[in-house]
Amino acid sequence: MERAYNISVFTENSIGILNRITIIFTRRHLNIESITASESEVKGVYRYTIVVNTSLDQVKKVVAQIEKQVEVLKAFFHTDDEVVHQEIALYKLSTEAFANGGAEKIVREHHARILTIEKEFTIVEKTGQPEELTVLFNDLSSIGVLEFVRSGRVAISKPMKTLEHYLEELEN
Amino acid sequence: MEKNIRGAEAVMRCLVAEKVDTLFGYPGGAIMPIYDALYDFKDEVNHILVRHEQGAIHAAQGYARTSGKVGVCFATSGPGATNLITGLADAMIDSTPVVCVTGQVASHLLGTDAFQETDVIGISMPVTKWNVQVTKAEDIAGAMAKAFYIARSGRPGPVLVDITKDAQFGMTDFEYKPCEKIRSYSPKPTIQMNDLNAAVDILNSAQKPFLVIGQGIILSGAEQELVAFAEKSGIPVASTLLGLGAFSPDHPLYVGYLGMHGNYAPNILTNECDVLLAIGMRFDDRVTGDVSRYAKQAKVIHFDIDAAELNKIIKADVAVLADAKEALSLLIELITPKKHENWLGEFRALEKIEHECVVNKAKHPTNGELKMAEVVNLLSEKTDGKAIIVTDVGQHQMITSRYYQYKGFRSNVTSGGLGTMGFSLPAAIGAKLGNPEKTVVAIIGDGGFQMTIQELGTILQAKVDVKILILNNNFLGMVRQWQQLFFDRRYSFTEIVNPNFTAIAKGYSIDALKITERNELDNGLDTLLNSTGAFLLEVVVEQEENVFPMIETGASVSEIRLN
């Protein structure tokens, strides 16, 4: 059965490691739904969150292949209910339409934030899960959304040893 | 520490520090500083000039596979580097330790489509265990140390180090520190005793246990432990293609070669055993046939050093992450001594059927054209199974795997996983340079020979004593066999018009002989084996001979056909 899996990968900071990870998906004809990368709580260790729809059997093999890469410290996978995950979305609206179109009500209802107001455009920000971001998009569409962008998912698993703990294991 | 030397010289000093005495390569613009440095190291390092970069990496593979050392090759940027890709893929899938050093355009030209610039790091990523680009002279020593460590440790594999021309020209202080640890890389697993004990419990209560071994035995140097374990446990042993040579075919517990063109008994009884113990093998589809009908009745115990191989193809009841030698050493202690005479008898009974239906006719035909099997069988007898045999890909490869009795240490070199035609001739050059005292025979089909035929020039220039045995059936025989069996004899572009091979060999000053008749075979092989220096023997064999037994694609191992 296919479902969404959140793959967390911890790597050294080296050129090309992102490519080494993504070709593992390409080779198996797997589409990456979302991917984010940034430095983790440990300096020099990078953390990737990759979301992919696939089977349990396939995600196990993919994670094993990721962890096999020389510069990968550790890789895990979790289902959606095993992680806390969020995305951030930015919505660019015409300031004129925004002012006239009942936008205040929509922004309030969705607990979204106004990031900036310029003469020509206003940027609204909303953090949440994909469905929430989509509902806001749909509601704002009545005013007219000029641009819309989502960050891709970041996820933290609920039960997990700390990264430092794994690093200690690897050092020994 | 060396003060203020060029990056190019640092590369050479790294090789010397890693005790590299032989390497294979081809110069070009972007690697010229390294070749200039090599000029001063000619006494310490024997550089073999090949005729094509693919030849360099296959030679490095042949050298590595037979010597146990890391094979090394040099190539320039652009086409030089891309010509290595087939060999990298081959070394990756067959776990061969190779370090490739490629020249690269100067770092300020990266990404500009400069002359002979190619993104070899990007291109080679899927087919290297690790690769790295070096743009500063001071980073060379560290990169090379990591390269050798990664190539040879754990499950071995190919590594590529791409060095920009400015890094080769740049000046640096040099001190070589061998790499012994990388935080993110754990090549030597610690055996979990719970797993091992679970395996032992299953093995000790097994009635029909079956041991299948792969190249992992050879790579970990576990040949002696394997014999001791087999003899104590009484478990019959079968081998994959790359495992041939790890266990003597003369041993009473040896029951044959597994897979598509393997032996009858071990394939059929895979589906009869109650415990399948797999060590250092990866359940390639050519071994398993239809996985949904592979050893379903058996408890499967799988030992491998690569965690990604465990439960990849066949779900194991007990999977043990382990080095084969360490695992076998522990198993020897824990296993209960047993004999499995009746079970072994089942193998012998099926073996008899294979001998009657296939083997005897193949090895000792009395009329008709020469058959590949009789040539290989006679070669095996004349060399007592102790030559290093380097095969190419196709019918001759399967026939050799079936009929050569590999008894020598690291004596089997073939392109298993990738199936690279053109592998044999350059790989045999590397094998000979790594084993000057041994007889090295390259057995090649007429098709594959022409894929890397230019390496005859390497044999000529470097005076490499390789015995070349061409089994010529004027067909791309394995494809033709499939066309006959599965495509209604529609021989689409498999008939091949060949040049005069002996004339070509003589053009390279290599003595050569062509034989077509059975009564010439004995003398022909003697001439090949007793020649001084390289020799080419072309044996014209039956055109439409098929390799049997055979497990058809999609069939189960127990459905192996005898004809």
HADDOCK unambig.tbl for C-alpha pairs under 7 A between the chains (distance, minus, plus):
assign (segid A and resid 20 and name CA) (segid B and resid 125 and name CA) 6.45 0.50 0.50
assign (segid A and resid 61 and name CA) (segid B and resid 308 and name CA) 6.80 0.50 0.50
assign (segid A and resid 61 and name CA) (segid B and resid 312 and name CA) 6.50 0.50 0.50
assign (segid A and resid 64 and name CA) (segid B and resid 307 and name CA) 6.96 0.50 0.50
assign (segid A and resid 64 and name CA) (segid B and resid 308 and name CA) 4.93 0.50 0.50
assign (segid A and resid 65 and name CA) (segid B and resid 308 and name CA) 5.80 0.50 0.50
assign (segid A and resid 68 and name CA) (segid B and resid 308 and name CA) 6.90 0.50 0.50
assign (segid A and resid 70 and name CA) (segid B and resid 130 and name CA) 6.70 0.50 0.50
assign (segid A and resid 70 and name CA) (segid B and resid 184 and name CA) 6.18 0.50 0.50
assign (segid A and resid 70 and name CA) (segid B and resid 185 and name CA) 5.20 0.50 0.50
assign (segid A and resid 71 and name CA) (segid B and resid 184 and name CA) 5.40 0.50 0.50
assign (segid A and resid 71 and name CA) (segid B and resid 185 and name CA) 6.86 0.50 0.50
assign (segid A and resid 72 and name CA) (segid B and resid 184 and name CA) 5.69 0.50 0.50
assign (segid A and resid 73 and name CA) (segid B and resid 184 and name CA) 4.43 0.50 0.50
assign (segid A and resid 170 and name CA) (segid B and resid 183 and name CA) 6.00 0.50 0.50
assign (segid A and resid 170 and name CA) (segid B and resid 184 and name CA) 6.93 0.50 0.50
assign (segid A and resid 171 and name CA) (segid B and resid 183 and name CA) 5.98 0.50 0.50
